Amino acid sequence: MPIDPQVLAHYEAKKAAAASATPASTIDDIRKGVDAIYNDSKHWPPVAKTEDRTIPCFWGGLPVRVYHPGEEGPYPVLLYFHGGGFMIHNIASHDSLCRALCNETGAVVVNVGYRLAPEAKWPAWNEDGYAALEWVYDNADLLNADRTRIALAGDSAGAMISASVSLMARDRRGPKVGLQILAYGASCGLTEDESESFRTLVDNNYVLSRSFLSMMESYSGADAHRGDAYTNPGRAKDLSNMPKTFSLNAEYDPLRDDGEEFARRLRAAGNDVIAWRVPGMMHGFLLLYDKFDTAGFAVKEIGRVFRETFAE
């Protein structure tokens, strides 16, 4: 279908505003720009309770924000890893989305503030993700959470972290992950020749460009590990015994084919997979769930799949 008219209107307005703005030239400038857009508390939906905690790590502390749906429990738990090419975004940028997911899933949601490039290099974010998973499992009682009902979720780079942590948990015989929710991530590392969506949509898209993706690879160091299964889990020789997967990929996203290929590989390995090409949407649509009707529906679908998966 054509790109969603709500998306067109949003980005036309954004282009008009950008025409008079000074282009961002450094990673700090880019971070300030996206923070000004997304770290906005005016539309944060209420939840029963939030709390900021720090997970002790060898490098200091890993910040997390915990969202509680109520006081009864124990509730299933959803660990959320934000997107941003491993370089930008943070707990605050995805605070509103995590609040919405807490309400839709009825779960304790843990928003993970993993380390970013270029200050950190691969595999820092994967190790932070796994540390958060172990901490949630070990501290389930503290969180009023059920350690037998754990899901991982993320968008873009966060989807890649979720898939990597699921694979790590399987290989390390760590906490059992019952569901992974992967929104527009690139977990196979397809080349341009292998991806029609990349060839036709990059540099003609509303979010991703070659320059941004090149910056991501340069700053994160992930490109040097492209063939590593914990960088691109779709390249793992064995993808059996992975969690149930809900894969959401935007129709107008250069990374669409990569995300859909990962879903196919998971299904071929015998896993339970729900794959949805979200019509009319672009990369990053979940962050605009309150502006685009289809994105709002996607959040509700995540809640539905989550509740069905962990129904008692």
LOPA-980010 format. One record per residue (C-alpha): residue number from 1; residue in three letters; x, y, z. Coordinates in Angstrom, 1 decimal. Layout:
! residues N
resi; resn; east; north; up
NUM; ALA; X; Y; Z
...
***
This chain:
! residues 312
resi; resn; east; north; up
1; MET; 0.0; 0.0; 0.0
2; PRO; 1.1; 3.6; -0.3
3; ILE; 3.0; 5.2; 2.6
4; ASP; 0.6; 6.2; 5.3
5; PRO; -0.7; 9.7; 4.9
6; GLN; -0.1; 10.4; 8.6
7; VAL; 3.5; 9.5; 8.0
8; LEU; 3.7; 11.8; 5.0
9; ALA; 2.2; 14.7; 6.9
10; HIS; 4.5; 14.3; 9.9
11; TYR; 7.6; 14.2; 7.8
12; GLU; 6.6; 17.1; 5.6
13; ALA; 6.3; 19.2; 8.7
14; LYS; 9.6; 17.9; 10.0
15; LYS; 11.4; 18.7; 6.7
16; ALA; 10.0; 22.3; 6.8
17; ALA; 11.3; 22.7; 10.4
18; ALA; 14.7; 21.2; 9.5
19; ALA; 15.2; 23.6; 6.5
20; SER; 15.9; 26.5; 8.9
21; ALA; 17.9; 24.5; 11.5
22; THR; 21.6; 24.1; 11.7
23; PRO; 22.6; 20.6; 10.5
24; ALA; 24.0; 18.3; 13.2
25; SER; 27.7; 17.7; 12.7
26; THR; 28.7; 15.6; 15.7
27; ILE; 27.2; 12.7; 17.7
28; ASP; 26.6; 15.1; 20.6
29; ASP; 24.6; 17.4; 18.2
30; ILE; 22.6; 14.4; 16.9
31; ARG; 21.8; 13.3; 20.5
32; LYS; 20.7; 16.7; 21.5
33; GLY; 18.4; 17.0; 18.5
34; VAL; 16.7; 13.6; 19.0
35; ASP; 16.4; 14.3; 22.8
36; ALA; 14.6; 17.5; 22.0
37; ILE; 12.1; 15.6; 20.0
38; TYR; 11.5; 12.5; 22.0
39; ASN; 12.3; 13.3; 25.7
40; ASP; 8.9; 15.0; 26.1
41; SER; 7.0; 14.2; 29.2
42; LYS; 3.8; 16.0; 28.2
43; HIS; 2.2; 12.9; 26.6
44; TRP; 3.5; 10.2; 28.9
45; PRO; 0.7; 7.9; 29.8
46; PRO; 0.3; 7.1; 33.5
47; VAL; 1.2; 3.8; 35.1
48; ALA; 0.8; 2.5; 38.6
49; LYS; 4.4; 3.2; 39.6
50; THR; 7.8; 3.8; 38.2
51; GLU; 11.2; 3.5; 39.8
52; ASP; 14.8; 4.1; 38.7
53; ARG; 17.3; 1.5; 39.7
54; THR; 21.0; 0.8; 39.0
55; ILE; 22.3; -2.7; 38.2
56; PRO; 25.8; -3.2; 39.6
57; CYS; 28.3; -4.0; 36.8
58; PHE; 32.1; -4.3; 36.6
59; TRP; 32.2; -0.9; 34.8
60; GLY; 30.1; 0.9; 37.3
61; GLY; 26.3; 0.7; 37.0
62; LEU; 23.6; 0.0; 34.4
63; PRO; 20.6; 2.3; 34.8
64; VAL; 17.1; 0.9; 34.3
65; ARG; 13.6; 2.3; 34.8
66; VAL; 11.0; -0.1; 36.0
67; TYR; 7.2; 0.4; 35.3
68; HIS; 4.7; -1.4; 37.4
69; PRO; 1.1; -2.1; 36.2
70; GLY; -0.3; -2.6; 39.7
71; GLU; 0.3; -3.8; 43.2
72; GLU; -1.0; -7.4; 43.1
73; GLY; 1.4; -9.5; 41.0
74; PRO; 3.6; -11.2; 40.5
75; TYR; 3.4; -10.0; 36.9
76; PRO; 5.2; -11.2; 33.8
77; VAL; 8.2; -9.0; 32.9
78; LEU; 9.2; -7.3; 29.7
79; LEU; 12.8; -6.1; 29.2
80; TYR; 12.9; -3.3; 26.7
81; PHE; 16.0; -2.2; 24.7
82; HIS; 15.7; 1.1; 22.9
83; GLY; 16.8; 1.7; 19.3
84; GLY; 19.1; 4.4; 17.9
85; GLY; 21.9; 2.6; 16.0
86; PHE; 23.7; 1.9; 19.3
87; MET; 24.6; 5.6; 19.3
88; ILE; 21.6; 7.7; 20.3
89; HIS; 18.4; 7.5; 22.4
90; ASN; 18.2; 6.5; 26.0
91; ILE; 15.7; 5.6; 28.8
92; ALA; 13.9; 9.0; 28.5
93; SER; 13.4; 8.8; 24.7
94; HIS; 11.5; 5.5; 25.1
95; ASP; 9.8; 6.3; 28.4
96; SER; 6.4; 7.0; 26.8
97; LEU; 6.5; 3.8; 24.7
98; CYS; 7.5; 1.7; 27.7
99; ARG; 4.6; 3.2; 29.7
100; ALA; 2.2; 2.3; 26.9
101; LEU; 3.6; -1.2; 26.7
102; CYS; 3.2; -1.6; 30.5
103; ASN; -0.4; -0.7; 30.2
104; GLU; -1.1; -2.9; 27.1
105; THR; 0.8; -6.0; 28.3
106; GLY; 0.0; -5.8; 32.0
107; ALA; 3.6; -6.6; 32.7
108; VAL; 6.4; -5.1; 34.7
109; VAL; 8.5; -3.3; 32.1
110; VAL; 12.2; -2.7; 32.5
111; ASN; 13.6; 0.0; 30.3
112; VAL; 17.4; -0.6; 29.9
113; GLY; 19.9; 2.2; 29.5
114; TYR; 22.7; 0.2; 27.9
115; ARG; 26.0; 1.8; 27.0
116; LEU; 26.3; 3.6; 23.7
117; ALA; 28.9; 4.0; 21.0
118; PRO; 31.3; 5.7; 20.4
119; GLU; 32.1; 5.8; 24.1
120; ALA; 31.5; 2.0; 24.2
121; LYS; 32.2; -0.6; 21.5
122; TRP; 30.7; -3.9; 20.6
123; PRO; 29.7; -6.1; 22.4
124; ALA; 29.0; -3.7; 25.3
125; TRP; 25.3; -3.4; 24.6
126; ASN; 24.8; -7.2; 24.3
127; GLU; 26.6; -7.8; 27.6
128; ASP; 24.6; -5.0; 29.2
129; GLY; 21.4; -6.7; 27.9
130; TYR; 22.4; -10.1; 29.3
131; ALA; 23.3; -8.5; 32.6
132; ALA; 19.9; -6.9; 32.8
133; LEU; 18.2; -10.3; 32.0
134; GLU; 20.1; -12.0; 34.8
135; TRP; 19.4; -9.2; 37.2
136; VAL; 15.6; -9.3; 36.5
137; TYR; 15.7; -13.1; 37.0
138; ASP; 17.6; -12.9; 40.2
139; ASN; 15.5; -10.0; 41.6
140; ALA; 12.1; -11.0; 40.4
141; ASP; 10.7; -10.9; 43.9
142; LEU; 12.0; -7.4; 44.4
143; LEU; 10.2; -6.3; 41.2
144; ASN; 7.0; -8.2; 42.0
145; ALA; 7.7; -10.1; 38.8
146; ASP; 7.3; -13.7; 37.7
147; ARG; 10.7; -15.1; 36.6
148; THR; 9.0; -17.9; 34.7
149; ARG; 7.4; -15.4; 32.3
150; ILE; 10.1; -13.2; 30.8
151; ALA; 10.0; -11.4; 27.4
152; LEU; 12.6; -9.4; 25.6
153; ALA; 11.7; -6.5; 23.2
154; GLY; 13.3; -3.7; 21.3
155; ASP; 13.1; -1.6; 18.2
156; SER; 15.8; -1.2; 15.6
157; ALA; 19.2; -1.7; 17.4
158; GLY; 17.2; -2.7; 20.4
159; ALA; 15.6; -5.6; 18.4
160; MET; 19.1; -6.7; 17.5
161; ILE; 20.1; -6.6; 21.2
162; SER; 17.0; -8.6; 22.1
163; ALA; 17.7; -11.3; 19.6
164; SER; 21.3; -11.5; 20.6
165; VAL; 20.5; -11.8; 24.3
166; SER; 17.9; -14.5; 23.5
167; LEU; 20.7; -16.4; 21.7
168; MET; 23.1; -15.8; 24.6
169; ALA; 20.6; -17.0; 27.1
170; ARG; 20.1; -20.2; 25.1
171; ASP; 23.8; -20.8; 24.6
172; ARG; 24.8; -20.0; 28.2
173; ARG; 21.8; -21.9; 29.7
174; GLY; 20.7; -18.7; 31.4
175; PRO; 17.3; -17.5; 32.3
176; LYS; 14.5; -18.8; 30.0
177; VAL; 13.1; -16.2; 27.6
178; GLY; 9.5; -17.0; 26.6
179; LEU; 9.0; -14.3; 24.0
180; GLN; 11.0; -11.9; 21.9
181; ILE; 9.4; -8.9; 20.3
182; LEU; 11.5; -7.6; 17.4
183; ALA; 10.5; -4.3; 15.8
184; TYR; 12.4; -3.4; 12.5
185; GLY; 15.8; -4.8; 13.5
186; ALA; 18.5; -6.1; 11.1
187; SER; 19.5; -9.4; 12.6
188; CYS; 20.9; -11.2; 9.5
189; GLY; 23.4; -8.6; 8.3
190; LEU; 22.2; -8.9; 4.7
191; THR; 24.3; -7.2; 2.0
192; GLU; 22.8; -4.6; -0.3
193; ASP; 22.7; -7.2; -3.1
194; GLU; 20.7; -9.5; -0.8
195; SER; 18.1; -6.9; 0.2
196; GLU; 15.7; -5.3; -2.2
197; SER; 14.2; -3.1; 0.5
198; PHE; 17.7; -1.6; 1.2
199; ARG; 18.4; -1.0; -2.4
200; THR; 15.1; 0.7; -3.1
201; LEU; 14.4; 2.6; 0.2
202; VAL; 17.8; 3.7; 1.7
203; ASP; 18.3; 7.4; 1.1
204; ASN; 14.7; 7.6; -0.1
205; ASN; 13.3; 7.0; 3.4
206; TYR; 12.0; 9.0; 6.3
207; VAL; 14.5; 7.9; 8.9
208; LEU; 17.5; 5.8; 7.7
209; SER; 20.2; 6.9; 5.3
210; ARG; 23.5; 5.5; 4.1
211; SER; 25.3; 8.2; 6.1
212; PHE; 23.6; 7.3; 9.3
213; LEU; 24.2; 3.6; 8.9
214; SER; 27.8; 4.1; 8.0
215; MET; 28.3; 6.3; 11.1
216; MET; 26.7; 3.5; 13.2
217; GLU; 29.1; 0.9; 11.8
218; SER; 32.1; 3.1; 12.2
219; TYR; 31.3; 4.3; 15.8
220; SER; 30.0; 0.9; 17.1
221; GLY; 32.7; -1.3; 15.6
222; ALA; 30.0; -3.8; 14.8
223; ASP; 30.9; -4.0; 11.1
224; ALA; 34.1; -5.8; 12.0
225; HIS; 32.0; -8.5; 13.6
226; ARG; 29.3; -8.7; 10.9
227; GLY; 29.6; -12.5; 10.7
228; ASP; 29.4; -13.1; 14.5
229; ALA; 26.2; -14.7; 15.6
230; TYR; 25.9; -12.3; 18.6
231; THR; 26.1; -9.3; 16.2
232; ASN; 23.7; -10.8; 13.7
233; PRO; 21.9; -13.8; 15.3
234; GLY; 20.4; -14.7; 11.9
235; ARG; 23.9; -16.0; 11.0
236; ALA; 24.0; -18.5; 13.8
237; LYS; 24.5; -22.0; 12.6
238; ASP; 21.8; -23.3; 14.9
239; LEU; 18.6; -21.2; 15.6
240; SER; 16.6; -24.0; 17.2
241; ASN; 15.1; -23.6; 20.7
242; MET; 14.8; -19.9; 20.4
243; PRO; 11.9; -18.0; 22.1
244; LYS; 8.5; -17.5; 20.5
245; THR; 9.0; -14.4; 18.2
246; PHE; 6.8; -11.6; 17.2
247; SER; 8.5; -9.8; 14.3
248; LEU; 7.2; -6.4; 13.2
249; ASN; 8.8; -4.9; 10.1
250; ALA; 7.8; -1.6; 8.4
251; GLU; 6.7; -1.7; 4.8
252; TYR; 8.8; 1.4; 3.9
253; ASP; 12.0; 0.5; 5.8
254; PRO; 15.4; -0.3; 4.2
255; LEU; 15.9; -3.0; 6.9
256; ARG; 12.5; -4.7; 6.2
257; ASP; 14.0; -7.6; 4.2
258; ASP; 16.6; -8.3; 6.8
259; GLY; 14.0; -8.4; 9.6
260; GLU; 11.7; -10.7; 7.6
261; GLU; 14.6; -13.0; 6.6
262; PHE; 15.4; -13.5; 10.3
263; ALA; 11.8; -14.4; 11.0
264; ARG; 12.0; -16.9; 8.1
265; ARG; 15.2; -18.5; 9.5
266; LEU; 13.7; -18.7; 12.9
267; ARG; 10.6; -20.4; 11.6
268; ALA; 12.7; -22.8; 9.4
269; ALA; 14.6; -23.8; 12.6
270; GLY; 11.3; -25.0; 14.2
271; ASN; 10.4; -21.9; 16.3
272; ASP; 7.0; -20.3; 16.8
273; VAL; 7.1; -17.1; 14.8
274; ILE; 4.5; -14.4; 14.1
275; ALA; 5.7; -12.1; 11.3
276; TRP; 3.9; -8.9; 10.4
277; ARG; 4.8; -6.4; 7.6
278; VAL; 3.3; -3.3; 9.1
279; PRO; 1.6; -1.5; 6.2
280; GLY; 2.4; 2.1; 5.3
281; MET; 4.9; 2.5; 8.1
282; MET; 8.6; 3.6; 8.1
283; HIS; 11.5; 2.7; 10.3
284; GLY; 11.0; 3.9; 13.9
285; PHE; 7.2; 4.0; 13.8
286; LEU; 6.7; 2.7; 17.3
287; LEU; 8.1; 5.9; 18.8
288; LEU; 5.3; 7.7; 17.2
289; TYR; 2.5; 5.4; 18.4
290; ASP; 0.5; 8.4; 19.6
291; LYS; 0.7; 10.1; 16.2
292; PHE; 0.1; 7.3; 13.7
293; ASP; -3.0; 5.2; 14.0
294; THR; -1.3; 2.1; 12.6
295; ALA; 1.6; 2.5; 15.1
296; GLY; -0.9; 2.7; 18.0
297; PHE; -2.6; -0.4; 16.7
298; ALA; 0.9; -2.1; 16.6
299; VAL; 1.4; -1.4; 20.3
300; LYS; -2.0; -3.0; 21.0
301; GLU; -1.0; -6.0; 18.9
302; ILE; 2.2; -6.3; 21.0
303; GLY; 0.1; -6.3; 24.1
304; ARG; -2.3; -9.0; 22.6
305; VAL; 0.5; -11.3; 21.6
306; PHE; 2.2; -10.8; 25.0
307; ARG; -0.9; -11.6; 27.0
308; GLU; -1.8; -14.6; 24.9
309; THR; 1.8; -16.0; 25.3
310; PHE; 1.9; -15.6; 29.1
311; ALA; -1.8; -16.3; 29.9
312; GLU; -2.0; -18.4; 33.1
***
